Each structure stands twice: as C-alpha cells, then as structure tokens.
C-alpha cells in the first residue's frame, strides 16, 4: 500500500522546489515563470522510519525495505482552472488519483520571484485553489445527478436515496463549501458517492507554509494568518523552507540533521509531511524481520491480521492460520526474536487480532 500525495498550489509558490527536495532528485524543473511543470512529475520515496535501522542492527539483514510514499507534482493552478484556464482541468484529474493533498502556500517576500496574483497573500491563494477544486466537483457531481435522475425514474435500487444525498451535496458545494465539510458525509450513500467520484474537495489537505530561512522557526505574519485559517478549517499545517530542503539533497543524512539542528529545526519537511499524512489518513506500519530483509508495511489503522497480511500477498489473507507477533519495544529490549520468545513476549494471534503500529510479525498460512 503506497500513499500518494498530490502537491498543489499557485504557480511560483515553491511546489517544484519542494518536490525536488522531498524526492532528493532534480526531477522537476524549477523556474521563475508559471507552468514550468507541464506533466505531473511522480516519484516514489522511502518513508523515513528510524525503527527499521534499529531492527536491522539486531537482525543483520541483506537489505532494508522502507514503506513508500508517492509524491505527484501537479502543475500550478490558476483562477479558471476548472474551466480550462491556464493549462486546463487536466491537472485536476491528476489530483483525483491521490489520497491526500499537500497545498504549498507562499509565505515569504522576494522581489526576484514573481507572484501570479501580484502580491503575497496566503489566504487568498488558498481560496483560489479551493474554489477551483469545488467547481470541478460541482461539474462532476452535476453529471452524476443527471444519471441518477434517470435511474431513479427507472426505479433502480438505491438510485432515489443516492439522488437525494447528491442533490444536498450539490447545494452545499454551490455555497463554495468543500465536500469535506458536508454534514452528511458519513451517510452510506454519500460515502459511496465520495468513493466513486473521488471528489477533490473531499480529500485531506495539509498546508505547507513555504517560508524563507529567517522564519523557519519564528513565524512571520503570513504564517500566523495561515495557522489561524488552518485552525478554523480543522486542517494541519507544516512549516518548511523549500530552499533549505533542496540544499539538503546533496548532503548525507548526518549532514542534513546537523543543518536542521543549526537552524533550530528537529525534522525535515519530508518527515513532517509523512507524519501528518499518516495521521490524517489513519495509517500505521508493521514490520517483518528476517535474514533477507527487514521491511516496513503500511496498513490502515484497525486492520485485522489477515487483512494486514494481504499487503504482502493476497494468498497470505486467503490461507491465514496465525500471526506470530512481537511488539517493536519488546523486540529491541530483548535483542531479537529468540530472546523475546524465551521471555514470553512472542504471541500467537488469530484472525480477530487488530495489528498495532510497530508490531514485528510473521504469518503462518496455507498455500
């Protein structure tokens, strides 16, 4: 299970620079003019997790395999994108395929970098993007309502109920309110609509406040305004300096950590983004540890053992018998599987066991 995060924002806010930094590769062209990103750049990035290295010190595997996160750098949107302005609504469909949105917002002044709207105003920039996402959802939902209306007349099962909730949702969107704030989104018919249409404004949004080096620790007025906005909309905000993140591309992990500490920062932008995305989307990781590899597997929080096993291979779920489980803390404390087992810390769990974050697991199954 890989997590896809779409990086969006107005042109020249630091999206492609952030993408370069997060993927540690110059995969996206950064330039001081709109639409330098024409095709969505994609990159699969290992999810940093210090626990894997600690497990590897004990197990001494041939390799370490991290969970993956996919970043999709999507071209800068402008007013009218949902109607084809700029590079058109083609890029809105790229966002539709992601699980979460990282909305990069410019929170710094620089006369050498132009702004498509002429001035720096984070809240205005956010509302421009949000409106385009909502307008795209309105267009898509309206088409669905036309189809549901015909099905309701034909007495198709569930069509009437789906039509009713779709019309309520459309009325909500027409007030320039996101699908995420719709009161009836837990309604099963509404959930089905969300799943089918992959509504843009229903996605979890994390705001990335792109600041200059001077304000990486101390907030400027732009960041303060963005934090107030995020609080009102129950959204998460990450503060990063895309320039600093990009500088770290050429550094080793140790050098990068030293640079962050010298600036007063504890975590890189990538680590912050992954932490918030995992929490927002209800994701956790469990581990497998053997001589061949120590590996992290990403699952939804709440998965039972057979479902968790399926991310390794579908046959593991079909033929599931038992799961051997050692908590991460016990695995480290007792120095591996053998001693943890001697101490009675290895448990045999059945089909109803809910996997915990950090579980070290081995699955027994029938072929």
N, C-alpha and C positions, 0 to 999 in steps of 0.2 A: 504494500500500500504506500504509494508515494503521494506527497502532499503538493498540490500545485497552487502557487501564489502568483496572481497577476499584479504586476507593478504598473500603476496608472498615475496620471497627473497631467497637468497642462504642459505644453512644450517648455523646455528650458527651466525646469524646476529641479533637475538633478536625477531624473529617472534612470537614464542610461549610465550615468556615472555610478549610481547606486548599484545597478545591475552588474557593472564591471567589477565593482568592489566585492559584492556578495558572491560572485562566481569565481573570483580570483583569476579572471581571464579577461582580456580585452575583446570580448565577443560582441559588444555593442558599440557602434561608433558614437562618440560624444562630440557634439559640435554646437556652436553658438548660433543655431538657427532652427526654426520649427521643422518637425517631421524628418529629422535625420534618421530616425528609426522607421523604416518602411515596412519590413517584415518583422513579425514578432520574434524576437530572439528567445530561445529557450535553452536552459541549462539545468542539468541535474547536479545538485550539490549535496555532499555528505552532511548529515546533521551532526554538529559537534556534540559529543557526549563523553565527558571525562571518565565515566564509569567503564567504558569499553577498554580503555588503556589499563585501568586497574585490574580488570578481569584478565586481560592479556598477560600481565606480569605474572599472574598465577598459573594460567593455563599454558602459556607459551605457544600460541597457535602459529600456523604458517602465515595467516593474514587476519586483518581486522576488517569487518564489513559493517559500515555505518548505514543507518536508515538514510533515505534520500528525500530531498525536497526539491521540487521543480520550480524555478523562477521563470516567469514569462514576462519579458519586457515589451510592453504594448505601446504603440505609437502615441504621442501626445494628442490628447483630445482637445477640442475647442468647442465653443458655442455652435450648436447646429450639427454636431457630430451624428446625432440620431437621425438627422435628415440628410446626411451625406456631406456635410460641410467638412472642410479640411481634407483628411484622407478618407472620410466616409465612415459609415457604420460597420464596415468590415471588421474593424478592430473591436467593436463591441461584442462580436461573436467570439473573439479570442478570449475576452474576459469571461464569457459564459461558461467556458470549459474549465475554469479554475474553481477551487474550493474557497479561496479567500482572496481579498483584495488588499494590497499594500498601496495606500494612496500617498505618494510623496508630495509634500507641500513645501514650497519655498518659504523659508523663514530667515532669510538673510538679504542684506542690501549689497549690491555690487554693480556699479555703473558700467562695468565692462561686459556684463551678461544681461542681455535684453529680456524683457518680460512681455509675453504675448498680449497682456492686458495693459501694459504701460507702467504699472506700479505693482509693488509687492503688497498683497492683501490675502493672507491665508484663508480667511473665512469666505471671502468672495470666490476664491479659486476652488475651494471645496464645493461650494454651492453650484458652481458652473458644471463641475463633473457630476455631482449628484443629480442635477436636473436632467442631464443627458442620459444617465442610466435609467432614471424614472421614465423619461419619454420613450426610450427604447422598449421598456417593459410595457408601457401603455399600448404601443403599436402591436407587440406580440400578443398581449392579453386580449386585445380587441379582436384579433383574428381568431383566437381560441373561442371567444364568446360567440362569434358567428357560427362556428362549427357546433358548439354546444347547443345553440338555439335550435338548429336543425335536428340534432339528436334528441332534444327534449320534446320536440313536436312529434318525433317518431317513437316516443316513449322508451328510448334506450335506457337501460338500467343505470341509475346514478346520475344521468345527464341533468335532470332538473335540479338536484342538490348541488352539483358542480357549477351549473349555470348561476344559481343564486349566489354562491360564495364568490364566483368570478366577478359578478356584477358589483358586489360590495367592495371587492378588492380594487376594481377599476375606479370606482368612486373615490376610494382612498388615494390611489395614485394620482388622480386628477386634481387633488388638492396639493400636489407636489410633495407628497409624503412617501417615504420609502416603503417597500414591501416588508422590510424588517420591522417596521413599527405598526404593522397591521394587527389589530387586537385579536382577530380570529385565525391567526396563522397556525394554531395548534389543532384547528378543525381538520379531521382526516381528509375531507375533500380539498381543503386548502393545501394541506401537505402534499397531496397528490399533484395539485397544480404546480406548486413550487418545484417538485421533483421533475415533472415533465418539462416545464418551461425553463428551468434553471434561471429564474429571474435575477437580473443583475443587482437590483436594489435590495434583494433578499440576502445577499452574501455578507459574511462577516467582513468588516472593514477595520483595518489597522492604519492609523495615520502615522506617517513617517515625517517628522519635523526635520527638514534638512537645514542645519544651521552652519554658521562659519565656526572656525576653531575657537574664537574668543567666547562663544556662547554654548560650547559643548556641555559645560557644567552649569554655568549661571544662565538662567532663562532671560531671553530678550522679550520685548513687548509682543512680538509675533508669536512666540511660543506660549506665552501666558494667555493670549487670546485663543490659541488653538486648544490649550488644555481646558479652558472654560467651555469651549464648544464641545469637546470630546466628552466632558463630564455631563453636559446636558443631553447628549445623544447616546450615553452609555457606551461609548467607544473607547478603544485603547489607543494610546499614543506612545510612540517610540521616538526618542530624540537621537539623531545621528548627524555626523558630519561626513557627507559623501566624499569630500576631498581627502579627509584623513583615512577613511575606509579604503579608498583607492590607493593611497600611498602604501597601505599595508600589504598590497598584493605581492610586492617583491620581497617582503620580509618573512622570516621564519616565524613559527608560532611563538617562540620565546621573544623574539624581537618585537613582534606585534603586541604581545602582552606588556612589554616594557614601555612601548609607546603609549598604549592606552593608560597605563598607570601614571605615566608622566603628565598626562593630560587630566588626570583625576577621574578617568572612566574605568569601570570594572569589567564591562562586557562590550564586545564588538557589536556592530549593528546586526550582523548575521545572527549572533546568539540571542539578541533581544527579539528579533523578528520570529525566530523559531519558537522561543519560549512562549511568546504571546499567541502565535498561531496554534501551537499545540493546545494551549489552554482554551482558546476561543472555539476550536473545533472538537474539543473533548478527546484528544489523542494522548496515548501513553506508549511506552516502549517496554518490550520484554526482551530477554537475551537468550541466545543459545551459545554454549561454550564447549568447544572440543579442540582436538589437536589440529584439525584442518583450519578451522576459523572460529573466531569469536564474533558474533553478529547481533545486531540490533534489529528488531522487527516492530514496525509501527502498527498499532491497532486502535480501535475506538475504545475509550474507557467504558467498561461494562461488558466487554466481550467475555463469553464463557470459553473454557479451554478448547473445545472442538473448533469453535469459530476462530479463535486465535491461531490454532494450528493450521487453519486453511490458508493463511497468508504465506506459509511456507510451501504448501502444496494442497490442492483440493482433496487428494487421497487421504491426507492426514485427518481431515474432518470426517470423511466418509467412514474410515476404518478406525476411528478413535477408540482406544481402550482406556488408557490412564495417562496422566501427566505427572512426571517427576518434577517437583518444584522446590527450589531453594531461594529464599529471599536474597536480594543483592547484598544486603548488610551481613547476613549470615555467611554467604559465600566468601566475602572479603575477610570477615572476622576469623573464620576457621581455615582460611587459606586453601579453599578449593572444595570440590565435591566430596572427595573421600573423607576428609576430616569433618565436614559438615554432616555427612551421613552418620559417622560414628557418634557425633554429638546429638543425633536425633533431630537434625534440622532439615533433613530431606523428607518431603511429604509426598504421598501418592494422592492425587486429586482426581475426581471423576468429572463427568460431563457437566455438572452444575457449578463447577468451580469458576468464580469470576477472577480473571487474571489481574494481578496488581502491577503497577508500574515498577520496573526493576526486577521482576521475577526472572530467575535463571531456570530455564525449562528444558525438559527432554520429553518427547512424546512417544508413547507406545501405541502402535496401531497395527491393524490387519491390512495386508495388501489386498 
